[in-house]
Amino acid sequence: MLRIATVNVNGIRAAWRKGMKEWLESRDADIITLQEVRAPDAIVHEILEGTGYHVVHTEAVAKGRSGVAVLSRLEPTSHRVGNGDAFFDDSGRWIESDLTLPDGSVLTVVSVYVHSGEAGTPRQEEKYRFLDQMTKRMAELGGMDGHALITGDLNVGHTELDIRNWKGNLKKAGFLPEERAYFDQFFGDLGWYDVHRHLAGPVEGPYTWWSMRGQAFDNDTGWRIDYQIATPELAAAARVATVDRAASWGERWSDHAPLTIDYDLG
């Protein structure tokens, strides 16, 4: 089995102190992708030193913002920063890591942090620009030999099943029809698979993010915005998906919960 986990850590330094270290040690994942790392590269490597993972990471030029990483037991053969639009190269939102699996096939793992956006503002236009380029890059990756996996906090709920209060968010960033149309394309014409949804079936959630405010976590008023999106052969090998939801509000080390999926590539 190949175990792959993804999580928005909401700042690796605070998350590490609050329980991420224990989760990482007990989860025994082969690959872990992180979003909103929000720390300089040297500090990220210092924190993760001794964990047994090879780390590729890109930070944002804006200090304390964004940042994505791929941790892997296997040593990467190469890695790339950015999704092909130079405008986003120093935004800390996209990194690719190429791994040669035991059977000789290549797996490209991408850690992505899509903008949260804000309807009707330049922030939303920047989000659309990013999603446009993401669509182009996914078309390229999907046409290559081997496997590819897009992971991360994509800040869009695709369907009504992905947001508990979807009716109240129809005109808000994260559930706008224009945003969701990109995902229709990902899982339609581009031929990628939403692995978590494929395994969970047509149920509400399972959610991966809850606001830190109010009773959202206790009432499970969440959003499913963290994804593992796979090329067809890899998606067919997926067996079990788990959201590592904390037992209580006070035990959370991020406002997101890790999404872990086991793939049987034997």
KEKE-977425 format. One record per residue (C-alpha): x, y, z; residue number from 1. Coordinates in nm, 4 decimals. Example, Ala and Ser with C-alpha at 12.3 -4.5 7.8 and 13.67 -1.06 7.14 Angstrom:
<sites>
<site><X>1.2300</X><Y>-0.4500</Y><Z>0.7800</Z><seq>1</seq></site>
<site><X>1.3670</X><Y>-0.1060</Y><Z>0.7140</Z><seq>2</seq></site>
</sites>
This chain:
<sites>
<site><X>0.0000</X><Y>0.0000</Y><Z>0.0000</Z><seq>1</seq></site>
<site><X>0.1025</X><Y>0.3565</Y><Z>-0.0730</Z><seq>2</seq></site>
<site><X>-0.0356</X><Y>0.5909</Y><Z>0.1928</Z><seq>3</seq></site>
<site><X>-0.0725</X><Y>0.9569</Y><Z>0.0938</Z><seq>4</seq></site>
<site><X>-0.1928</X><Y>1.2319</Y><Z>0.3267</Z><seq>5</seq></site>
<site><X>-0.2628</X><Y>1.5987</Y><Z>0.2632</Z><seq>6</seq></site>
<site><X>-0.3327</X><Y>1.8748</Y><Z>0.5132</Z><seq>7</seq></site>
<site><X>-0.3420</X><Y>2.2524</Y><Z>0.5399</Z><seq>8</seq></site>
<site><X>-0.1401</X><Y>2.3026</Y><Z>0.8583</Z><seq>9</seq></site>
<site><X>-0.2336</X><Y>2.6710</Y><Z>0.9089</Z><seq>10</seq></site>
<site><X>0.1264</X><Y>2.7516</Y><Z>1.0047</Z><seq>11</seq></site>
<site><X>0.3703</X><Y>2.4665</Y><Z>1.0607</Z><seq>12</seq></site>
<site><X>0.5355</X><Y>2.6118</Y><Z>1.3703</Z><seq>13</seq></site>
<site><X>0.2127</X><Y>2.6379</Y><Z>1.5690</Z><seq>14</seq></site>
<site><X>0.0781</X><Y>2.3103</Y><Z>1.4294</Z><seq>15</seq></site>
<site><X>0.3965</X><Y>2.1256</Y><Z>1.5295</Z><seq>16</seq></site>
<site><X>0.3603</X><Y>2.2464</Y><Z>1.8886</Z><seq>17</seq></site>
<site><X>-0.0108</X><Y>2.1612</Y><Z>1.9065</Z><seq>18</seq></site>
<site><X>0.0015</X><Y>1.7998</Y><Z>1.7872</Z><seq>19</seq></site>
<site><X>0.1103</X><Y>1.7751</Y><Z>1.4245</Z><seq>20</seq></site>
<site><X>0.4362</X><Y>1.6040</Y><Z>1.5262</Z><seq>21</seq></site>
<site><X>0.2484</X><Y>1.3233</Y><Z>1.7014</Z><seq>22</seq></site>
<site><X>0.0053</X><Y>1.2866</Y><Z>1.4099</Z><seq>23</seq></site>
<site><X>0.2891</X><Y>1.2646</Y><Z>1.1582</Z><seq>24</seq></site>
<site><X>0.4712</X><Y>1.0003</Y><Z>1.3624</Z><seq>25</seq></site>
<site><X>0.1621</X><Y>0.7848</Y><Z>1.4122</Z><seq>26</seq></site>
<site><X>0.0089</X><Y>0.8185</Y><Z>1.0626</Z><seq>27</seq></site>
<site><X>0.2990</X><Y>0.6403</Y><Z>0.8933</Z><seq>28</seq></site>
<site><X>0.2277</X><Y>0.7926</Y><Z>0.5535</Z><seq>29</seq></site>
<site><X>0.4634</X><Y>0.7410</Y><Z>0.2616</Z><seq>30</seq></site>
<site><X>0.3863</X><Y>1.0863</Y><Z>0.1221</Z><seq>31</seq></site>
<site><X>0.2485</X><Y>1.3923</Y><Z>0.3008</Z><seq>32</seq></site>
<site><X>0.1643</X><Y>1.7201</Y><Z>0.1314</Z><seq>33</seq></site>
<site><X>0.1308</X><Y>2.0417</Y><Z>0.3286</Z><seq>34</seq></site>
<site><X>-0.0324</X><Y>2.3742</Y><Z>0.2560</Z><seq>35</seq></site>
<site><X>-0.0177</X><Y>2.7100</Y><Z>0.4354</Z><seq>36</seq></site>
<site><X>0.3203</X><Y>2.6148</Y><Z>0.5770</Z><seq>37</seq></site>
<site><X>0.3890</X><Y>2.9850</Y><Z>0.6420</Z><seq>38</seq></site>
<site><X>0.7554</X><Y>2.9561</Y><Z>0.7396</Z><seq>39</seq></site>
<site><X>1.0968</X><Y>3.0156</Y><Z>0.5806</Z><seq>40</seq></site>
<site><X>1.2521</X><Y>2.7184</Y><Z>0.4039</Z><seq>41</seq></site>
<site><X>1.5316</X><Y>2.6790</Y><Z>0.6584</Z><seq>42</seq></site>
<site><X>1.2857</X><Y>2.6574</Y><Z>0.9469</Z><seq>43</seq></site>
<site><X>1.0673</X><Y>2.4054</Y><Z>0.7627</Z><seq>44</seq></site>
<site><X>1.3671</X><Y>2.1767</Y><Z>0.7104</Z><seq>45</seq></site>
<site><X>1.4771</X><Y>2.2265</Y><Z>1.0708</Z><seq>46</seq></site>
<site><X>1.1336</X><Y>2.1260</Y><Z>1.2046</Z><seq>47</seq></site>
<site><X>1.1110</X><Y>1.8194</Y><Z>0.9816</Z><seq>48</seq></site>
<site><X>1.4704</X><Y>1.7056</Y><Z>1.0290</Z><seq>49</seq></site>
<site><X>1.4853</X><Y>1.3527</Y><Z>1.1663</Z><seq>50</seq></site>
<site><X>1.1344</X><Y>1.2550</Y><Z>1.0570</Z><seq>51</seq></site>
<site><X>1.2628</X><Y>1.0311</Y><Z>0.7786</Z><seq>52</seq></site>
<site><X>1.1081</X><Y>1.2385</Y><Z>0.5016</Z><seq>53</seq></site>
<site><X>1.2687</X><Y>1.4078</Y><Z>0.2051</Z><seq>54</seq></site>
<site><X>1.1240</X><Y>1.7597</Y><Z>0.1872</Z><seq>55</seq></site>
<site><X>1.0632</X><Y>1.9871</Y><Z>-0.1092</Z><seq>56</seq></site>
<site><X>0.9091</X><Y>2.3202</Y><Z>-0.0170</Z><seq>57</seq></site>
<site><X>0.8408</X><Y>2.6615</Y><Z>-0.1655</Z><seq>58</seq></site>
<site><X>0.7645</X><Y>2.9655</Y><Z>0.0430</Z><seq>59</seq></site>
<site><X>0.5827</X><Y>3.2809</Y><Z>-0.0568</Z><seq>60</seq></site>
<site><X>0.7722</X><Y>3.6046</Y><Z>-0.1094</Z><seq>61</seq></site>
<site><X>0.5175</X><Y>3.7592</Y><Z>0.1295</Z><seq>62</seq></site>
<site><X>0.6384</X><Y>3.6527</Y><Z>0.4722</Z><seq>63</seq></site>
<site><X>0.3975</X><Y>3.4477</Y><Z>0.6820</Z><seq>64</seq></site>
<site><X>0.1718</X><Y>3.3646</Y><Z>0.3860</Z><seq>65</seq></site>
<site><X>0.0959</X><Y>3.0478</Y><Z>0.1909</Z><seq>66</seq></site>
<site><X>0.3793</X><Y>2.7970</Y><Z>0.1386</Z><seq>67</seq></site>
<site><X>0.3417</X><Y>2.4377</Y><Z>0.0140</Z><seq>68</seq></site>
<site><X>0.5525</X><Y>2.1248</Y><Z>0.0574</Z><seq>69</seq></site>
<site><X>0.5788</X><Y>1.7586</Y><Z>-0.0364</Z><seq>70</seq></site>
<site><X>0.7269</X><Y>1.5137</Y><Z>0.2151</Z><seq>71</seq></site>
<site><X>0.8216</X><Y>1.1679</Y><Z>0.0866</Z><seq>72</seq></site>
<site><X>0.9965</X><Y>0.8559</Y><Z>0.2132</Z><seq>73</seq></site>
<site><X>1.1318</X><Y>0.8098</Y><Z>-0.1385</Z><seq>74</seq></site>
<site><X>1.3881</X><Y>1.0603</Y><Z>-0.2569</Z><seq>75</seq></site>
<site><X>1.2460</X><Y>1.2766</Y><Z>-0.5359</Z><seq>76</seq></site>
<site><X>1.4118</X><Y>1.2483</Y><Z>-0.8743</Z><seq>77</seq></site>
<site><X>1.3154</X><Y>1.6092</Y><Z>-0.9470</Z><seq>78</seq></site>
<site><X>1.0793</X><Y>1.8834</Y><Z>-0.8386</Z><seq>79</seq></site>
<site><X>0.9317</X><Y>2.2005</Y><Z>-0.9872</Z><seq>80</seq></site>
<site><X>0.7883</X><Y>2.5188</Y><Z>-0.8384</Z><seq>81</seq></site>
<site><X>0.4910</X><Y>2.6943</Y><Z>-0.9961</Z><seq>82</seq></site>
<site><X>0.2072</X><Y>2.5907</Y><Z>-1.2249</Z><seq>83</seq></site>
<site><X>0.3426</X><Y>2.7446</Y><Z>-1.5435</Z><seq>84</seq></site>
<site><X>0.2282</X><Y>3.1041</Y><Z>-1.4955</Z><seq>85</seq></site>
<site><X>0.5324</X><Y>3.3019</Y><Z>-1.3805</Z><seq>86</seq></site>
<site><X>0.3019</X><Y>3.5412</Y><Z>-1.1974</Z><seq>87</seq></site>
<site><X>0.2539</X><Y>3.2716</Y><Z>-0.9310</Z><seq>88</seq></site>
<site><X>0.6131</X><Y>3.1412</Y><Z>-0.9115</Z><seq>89</seq></site>
<site><X>0.6891</X><Y>3.3143</Y><Z>-0.5800</Z><seq>90</seq></site>
<site><X>0.3394</X><Y>3.2816</Y><Z>-0.4327</Z><seq>91</seq></site>
<site><X>0.4022</X><Y>2.9569</Y><Z>-0.2427</Z><seq>92</seq></site>
<site><X>0.0993</X><Y>2.7884</Y><Z>-0.3954</Z><seq>93</seq></site>
<site><X>0.2219</X><Y>2.5073</Y><Z>-0.6233</Z><seq>94</seq></site>
<site><X>0.5029</X><Y>2.2523</Y><Z>-0.6039</Z><seq>95</seq></site>
<site><X>0.5508</X><Y>1.9238</Y><Z>-0.7917</Z><seq>96</seq></site>
<site><X>0.7655</X><Y>1.6285</Y><Z>-0.6821</Z><seq>97</seq></site>
<site><X>0.8537</X><Y>1.3335</Y><Z>-0.9073</Z><seq>98</seq></site>
<site><X>0.8949</X><Y>0.9983</Y><Z>-0.7336</Z><seq>99</seq></site>
<site><X>0.9997</X><Y>0.6663</Y><Z>-0.8872</Z><seq>100</seq></site>
<site><X>0.7874</X><Y>0.3902</Y><Z>-0.7343</Z><seq>101</seq></site>
<site><X>0.9156</X><Y>0.0376</Y><Z>-0.6664</Z><seq>102</seq></site>
<site><X>0.7585</X><Y>-0.0912</Y><Z>-0.9901</Z><seq>103</seq></site>
<site><X>0.9561</X><Y>0.1660</Y><Z>-1.1878</Z><seq>104</seq></site>
<site><X>0.6613</X><Y>0.3925</Y><Z>-1.2677</Z><seq>105</seq></site>
<site><X>0.6806</X><Y>0.7644</Y><Z>-1.1956</Z><seq>106</seq></site>
<site><X>0.4358</X><Y>0.9394</Y><Z>-0.9637</Z><seq>107</seq></site>
<site><X>0.4140</X><Y>1.3180</Y><Z>-0.9817</Z><seq>108</seq></site>
<site><X>0.2676</X><Y>1.4564</Y><Z>-0.6590</Z><seq>109</seq></site>
<site><X>0.1504</X><Y>1.8168</Y><Z>-0.6501</Z><seq>110</seq></site>
<site><X>0.0828</X><Y>2.0185</Y><Z>-0.3369</Z><seq>111</seq></site>
<site><X>-0.1524</X><Y>2.3087</Y><Z>-0.4125</Z><seq>112</seq></site>
<site><X>-0.2950</X><Y>2.5956</Y><Z>-0.2136</Z><seq>113</seq></site>
<site><X>-0.5621</X><Y>2.7760</Y><Z>-0.4159</Z><seq>114</seq></site>
<site><X>-0.6593</X><Y>3.1304</Y><Z>-0.3206</Z><seq>115</seq></site>
<site><X>-0.9571</X><Y>3.1733</Y><Z>-0.0917</Z><seq>116</seq></site>
<site><X>-1.0788</X><Y>3.4611</Y><Z>-0.3091</Z><seq>117</seq></site>
<site><X>-1.3495</X><Y>3.7171</Y><Z>-0.2435</Z><seq>118</seq></site>
<site><X>-1.6471</X><Y>3.7508</Y><Z>-0.4759</Z><seq>119</seq></site>
<site><X>-1.6465</X><Y>4.0629</Y><Z>-0.6919</Z><seq>120</seq></site>
<site><X>-1.2927</X><Y>4.1747</Y><Z>-0.6023</Z><seq>121</seq></site>
<site><X>-0.9449</X><Y>4.1547</Y><Z>-0.7596</Z><seq>122</seq></site>
<site><X>-0.8702</X><Y>3.8692</Y><Z>-0.5191</Z><seq>123</seq></site>
<site><X>-1.1325</X><Y>3.6620</Y><Z>-0.6986</Z><seq>124</seq></site>
<site><X>-0.9901</X><Y>3.7512</Y><Z>-1.0396</Z><seq>125</seq></site>
<site><X>-0.6498</X><Y>3.6310</Y><Z>-0.9226</Z><seq>126</seq></site>
<site><X>-0.8094</X><Y>3.3068</Y><Z>-0.8068</Z><seq>127</seq></site>
<site><X>-0.9629</X><Y>3.2570</Y><Z>-1.1525</Z><seq>128</seq></site>
<site><X>-0.6261</X><Y>3.3266</Y><Z>-1.3164</Z><seq>129</seq></site>
<site><X>-0.4713</X><Y>3.0583</Y><Z>-1.0951</Z><seq>130</seq></site>
<site><X>-0.7491</X><Y>2.8095</Y><Z>-1.1735</Z><seq>131</seq></site>
<site><X>-0.7098</X><Y>2.8810</Y><Z>-1.5455</Z><seq>132</seq></site>
<site><X>-0.3420</X><Y>2.7919</Y><Z>-1.5301</Z><seq>133</seq></site>
<site><X>-0.4135</X><Y>2.4952</Y><Z>-1.3030</Z><seq>134</seq></site>
<site><X>-0.6477</X><Y>2.3605</Y><Z>-1.5704</Z><seq>135</seq></site>
<site><X>-0.3734</X><Y>2.3906</Y><Z>-1.8335</Z><seq>136</seq></site>
<site><X>-0.1150</X><Y>2.2218</Y><Z>-1.6130</Z><seq>137</seq></site>
<site><X>-0.3533</X><Y>1.9379</Y><Z>-1.5244</Z><seq>138</seq></site>
<site><X>-0.4091</X><Y>1.8762</Y><Z>-1.8954</Z><seq>139</seq></site>
<site><X>-0.0323</X><Y>1.8483</Y><Z>-1.9393</Z><seq>140</seq></site>
<site><X>0.0162</X><Y>1.6199</Y><Z>-1.6404</Z><seq>141</seq></site>
<site><X>-0.2747</X><Y>1.4009</Y><Z>-1.7458</Z><seq>142</seq></site>
<site><X>-0.1131</X><Y>1.3442</Y><Z>-2.0834</Z><seq>143</seq></site>
<site><X>0.2202</X><Y>1.2248</Y><Z>-1.9448</Z><seq>144</seq></site>
<site><X>0.3311</X><Y>0.8683</Y><Z>-1.8766</Z><seq>145</seq></site>
<site><X>0.3009</X><Y>0.7449</Y><Z>-1.5201</Z><seq>146</seq></site>
<site><X>0.0708</X><Y>0.8627</Y><Z>-1.2425</Z><seq>147</seq></site>
<site><X>-0.0161</X><Y>1.2136</Y><Z>-1.1266</Z><seq>148</seq></site>
<site><X>-0.1884</X><Y>1.3324</Y><Z>-0.8101</Z><seq>149</seq></site>
<site><X>-0.3097</X><Y>1.6830</Y><Z>-0.7287</Z><seq>150</seq></site>
<site><X>-0.3441</X><Y>1.7314</Y><Z>-0.3539</Z><seq>151</seq></site>
<site><X>-0.4245</X><Y>2.0171</Y><Z>-0.1255</Z><seq>152</seq></site>
<site><X>-0.6541</X><Y>2.2912</Y><Z>-0.0112</Z><seq>153</seq></site>
<site><X>-0.8347</X><Y>2.3946</Y><Z>-0.3290</Z><seq>154</seq></site>
<site><X>-1.0750</X><Y>2.6347</Y><Z>-0.1520</Z><seq>155</seq></site>
<site><X>-1.3764</X><Y>2.5280</Y><Z>-0.3600</Z><seq>156</seq></site>
<site><X>-1.6622</X><Y>2.2969</Y><Z>-0.2685</Z><seq>157</seq></site>
<site><X>-1.7574</X><Y>2.1184</Y><Z>-0.5889</Z><seq>158</seq></site>
<site><X>-2.1170</X><Y>2.0153</Y><Z>-0.5132</Z><seq>159</seq></site>
<site><X>-2.3889</X><Y>2.0675</Y><Z>-0.2543</Z><seq>160</seq></site>
<site><X>-2.2595</X><Y>1.7584</Y><Z>-0.0731</Z><seq>161</seq></site>
<site><X>-1.9328</X><Y>1.9374</Y><Z>-0.0021</Z><seq>162</seq></site>
<site><X>-2.0681</X><Y>2.2207</Y><Z>0.2153</Z><seq>163</seq></site>
<site><X>-2.3101</X><Y>2.1772</Y><Z>0.5029</Z><seq>164</seq></site>
<site><X>-2.4576</X><Y>2.5283</Y><Z>0.4600</Z><seq>165</seq></site>
<site><X>-2.4417</X><Y>2.5388</Y><Z>0.0812</Z><seq>166</seq></site>
<site><X>-2.7569</X><Y>2.7492</Y><Z>0.0418</Z><seq>167</seq></site>
<site><X>-2.5999</X><Y>3.0301</Y><Z>0.2437</Z><seq>168</seq></site>
<site><X>-2.2841</X><Y>3.0274</Y><Z>0.0325</Z><seq>169</seq></site>
<site><X>-2.4166</X><Y>3.0355</Y><Z>-0.3235</Z><seq>170</seq></site>
<site><X>-2.2861</X><Y>3.3900</Y><Z>-0.3778</Z><seq>171</seq></site>
<site><X>-1.9676</X><Y>3.3572</Y><Z>-0.1771</Z><seq>172</seq></site>
<site><X>-1.6154</X><Y>3.2614</Y><Z>-0.2788</Z><seq>173</seq></site>
<site><X>-1.5650</X><Y>2.8894</Y><Z>-0.2423</Z><seq>174</seq></site>
<site><X>-1.9013</X><Y>2.7893</Y><Z>-0.3862</Z><seq>175</seq></site>
<site><X>-1.9562</X><Y>3.0225</Y><Z>-0.6792</Z><seq>176</seq></site>
<site><X>-2.0883</X><Y>2.8586</Y><Z>-0.9987</Z><seq>177</seq></site>
<site><X>-1.7872</X><Y>2.9909</Y><Z>-1.1902</Z><seq>178</seq></site>
<site><X>-1.5485</X><Y>2.8207</Y><Z>-0.9453</Z><seq>179</seq></site>
<site><X>-1.7356</X><Y>2.4929</Y><Z>-0.9429</Z><seq>180</seq></site>
<site><X>-1.7312</X><Y>2.4856</Y><Z>-1.3235</Z><seq>181</seq></site>
<site><X>-1.3537</X><Y>2.4359</Y><Z>-1.3134</Z><seq>182</seq></site>
<site><X>-1.4078</X><Y>2.1177</Y><Z>-1.1126</Z><seq>183</seq></site>
<site><X>-1.6698</X><Y>1.9996</Y><Z>-1.3608</Z><seq>184</seq></site>
<site><X>-1.3928</X><Y>2.0265</Y><Z>-1.6187</Z><seq>185</seq></site>
<site><X>-1.1333</X><Y>1.8527</Y><Z>-1.4012</Z><seq>186</seq></site>
<site><X>-1.3617</X><Y>1.5536</Y><Z>-1.3475</Z><seq>187</seq></site>
<site><X>-1.5173</X><Y>1.5706</Y><Z>-1.6932</Z><seq>188</seq></site>
<site><X>-1.3221</X><Y>1.6585</Y><Z>-2.0052</Z><seq>189</seq></site>
<site><X>-0.9804</X><Y>1.6343</Y><Z>-1.8371</Z><seq>190</seq></site>
<site><X>-1.0516</X><Y>1.2850</Y><Z>-1.7056</Z><seq>191</seq></site>
<site><X>-0.9232</X><Y>1.3226</Y><Z>-1.3488</Z><seq>192</seq></site>
<site><X>-1.0941</X><Y>1.1625</Y><Z>-1.0461</Z><seq>193</seq></site>
<site><X>-1.1985</X><Y>1.3092</Y><Z>-0.7118</Z><seq>194</seq></site>
<site><X>-1.0646</X><Y>1.0139</Y><Z>-0.5145</Z><seq>195</seq></site>
<site><X>-1.2176</X><Y>1.1029</Y><Z>-0.1787</Z><seq>196</seq></site>
<site><X>-1.5653</X><Y>1.1486</Y><Z>-0.3267</Z><seq>197</seq></site>
<site><X>-1.5258</X><Y>0.8291</Y><Z>-0.5316</Z><seq>198</seq></site>
<site><X>-1.4541</X><Y>0.6290</Y><Z>-0.2152</Z><seq>199</seq></site>
<site><X>-1.7026</X><Y>0.8054</Y><Z>0.0141</Z><seq>200</seq></site>
<site><X>-1.9959</X><Y>0.7952</Y><Z>-0.2266</Z><seq>201</seq></site>
<site><X>-2.2839</X><Y>1.0459</Y><Z>-0.2406</Z><seq>202</seq></site>
<site><X>-2.2848</X><Y>1.1440</Y><Z>0.1271</Z><seq>203</seq></site>
<site><X>-2.2635</X><Y>1.4819</Y><Z>0.2991</Z><seq>204</seq></site>
<site><X>-1.8954</X><Y>1.5642</Y><Z>0.3372</Z><seq>205</seq></site>
<site><X>-1.6917</X><Y>1.4066</Y><Z>0.4788</Z><seq>206</seq></site>
<site><X>-1.5773</X><Y>1.7574</Y><Z>0.5656</Z><seq>207</seq></site>
<site><X>-1.2139</X><Y>1.8602</Y><Z>0.6031</Z><seq>208</seq></site>
<site><X>-1.2402</X><Y>2.2236</Y><Z>0.7197</Z><seq>209</seq></site>
<site><X>-1.4424</X><Y>2.3944</Y><Z>0.9920</Z><seq>210</seq></site>
<site><X>-1.4290</X><Y>2.7547</Y><Z>1.1052</Z><seq>211</seq></site>
<site><X>-1.2495</X><Y>2.8087</Y><Z>1.4345</Z><seq>212</seq></site>
<site><X>-1.5318</X><Y>3.0419</Y><Z>1.5342</Z><seq>213</seq></site>
<site><X>-1.8568</X><Y>2.9432</Y><Z>1.7034</Z><seq>214</seq></site>
<site><X>-1.9837</X><Y>2.5860</Y><Z>1.7088</Z><seq>215</seq></site>
<site><X>-1.8960</X><Y>2.4924</Y><Z>1.3497</Z><seq>216</seq></site>
<site><X>-1.6683</X><Y>2.2050</Y><Z>1.4506</Z><seq>217</seq></site>
<site><X>-1.8946</X><Y>2.0669</Y><Z>1.7218</Z><seq>218</seq></site>
<site><X>-2.1958</X><Y>2.0806</Y><Z>1.4876</Z><seq>219</seq></site>
<site><X>-1.9975</X><Y>1.9474</Y><Z>1.1900</Z><seq>220</seq></site>
<site><X>-2.0866</X><Y>2.2564</Y><Z>0.9858</Z><seq>221</seq></site>
<site><X>-1.7934</X><Y>2.2062</Y><Z>0.7565</Z><seq>222</seq></site>
<site><X>-1.6599</X><Y>2.2236</Y><Z>0.4037</Z><seq>223</seq></site>
<site><X>-1.4907</X><Y>1.9531</Y><Z>0.1966</Z><seq>224</seq></site>
<site><X>-1.2245</X><Y>2.1629</Y><Z>0.0255</Z><seq>225</seq></site>
<site><X>-0.9149</X><Y>1.9429</Y><Z>0.0653</Z><seq>226</seq></site>
<site><X>-0.8706</X><Y>1.7018</Y><Z>-0.2229</Z><seq>227</seq></site>
<site><X>-0.6714</X><Y>1.4191</Y><Z>-0.3740</Z><seq>228</seq></site>
<site><X>-0.7354</X><Y>1.4306</Y><Z>-0.7494</Z><seq>229</seq></site>
<site><X>-0.5810</X><Y>1.1439</Y><Z>-0.9447</Z><seq>230</seq></site>
<site><X>-0.5234</X><Y>1.0249</Y><Z>-1.2969</Z><seq>231</seq></site>
<site><X>-0.7395</X><Y>0.7204</Y><Z>-1.3841</Z><seq>232</seq></site>
<site><X>-0.5013</X><Y>0.4321</Y><Z>-1.3118</Z><seq>233</seq></site>
<site><X>-0.3987</X><Y>0.5761</Y><Z>-0.9769</Z><seq>234</seq></site>
<site><X>-0.7596</X><Y>0.6518</Y><Z>-0.8847</Z><seq>235</seq></site>
<site><X>-0.8542</X><Y>0.2904</Y><Z>-0.9583</Z><seq>236</seq></site>
<site><X>-0.5930</X><Y>0.1778</Y><Z>-0.7050</Z><seq>237</seq></site>
<site><X>-0.7432</X><Y>0.3833</Y><Z>-0.4190</Z><seq>238</seq></site>
<site><X>-0.8833</X><Y>0.1651</Y><Z>-0.1410</Z><seq>239</seq></site>
<site><X>-0.9557</X><Y>0.3601</Y><Z>0.1793</Z><seq>240</seq></site>
<site><X>-0.9977</X><Y>0.7304</Y><Z>0.2564</Z><seq>241</seq></site>
<site><X>-0.9902</X><Y>0.8715</Y><Z>0.6088</Z><seq>242</seq></site>
<site><X>-1.0397</X><Y>1.2224</Y><Z>0.7425</Z><seq>243</seq></site>
<site><X>-0.8355</X><Y>1.2508</Y><Z>1.0611</Z><seq>244</seq></site>
<site><X>-1.0870</X><Y>1.4676</Y><Z>1.2412</Z><seq>245</seq></site>
<site><X>-0.9798</X><Y>1.5624</Y><Z>1.5929</Z><seq>246</seq></site>
<site><X>-1.1771</X><Y>1.4108</Y><Z>1.8789</Z><seq>247</seq></site>
<site><X>-1.2623</X><Y>1.7550</Y><Z>2.0129</Z><seq>248</seq></site>
<site><X>-1.2289</X><Y>2.1230</Y><Z>1.9282</Z><seq>249</seq></site>
<site><X>-0.9478</X><Y>2.1649</Y><Z>2.1793</Z><seq>250</seq></site>
<site><X>-0.7408</X><Y>1.8831</Y><Z>2.0272</Z><seq>251</seq></site>
<site><X>-0.7229</X><Y>2.0431</Y><Z>1.6815</Z><seq>252</seq></site>
<site><X>-0.3813</X><Y>2.1525</Y><Z>1.5598</Z><seq>253</seq></site>
<site><X>-0.5217</X><Y>2.3154</Y><Z>1.2448</Z><seq>254</seq></site>
<site><X>-0.8585</X><Y>2.4364</Y><Z>1.1221</Z><seq>255</seq></site>
<site><X>-0.8287</X><Y>2.1622</Y><Z>0.8568</Z><seq>256</seq></site>
<site><X>-0.8187</X><Y>1.7867</Y><Z>0.9152</Z><seq>257</seq></site>
<site><X>-0.5762</X><Y>1.5657</Y><Z>0.7225</Z><seq>258</seq></site>
<site><X>-0.7154</X><Y>1.3593</Y><Z>0.4351</Z><seq>259</seq></site>
<site><X>-0.5359</X><Y>1.0242</Y><Z>0.4097</Z><seq>260</seq></site>
<site><X>-0.5862</X><Y>0.7748</Y><Z>0.1267</Z><seq>261</seq></site>
<site><X>-0.4330</X><Y>0.4296</Y><Z>0.0766</Z><seq>262</seq></site>
<site><X>-0.3516</X><Y>0.3194</Y><Z>-0.2796</Z><seq>263</seq></site>
<site><X>-0.2847</X><Y>-0.0424</Y><Z>-0.3729</Z><seq>264</seq></site>
<site><X>-0.0366</X><Y>-0.0274</Y><Z>-0.6576</Z><seq>265</seq></site>
<site><X>0.0793</X><Y>-0.3868</Y><Z>-0.6125</Z><seq>266</seq></site>
</sites>
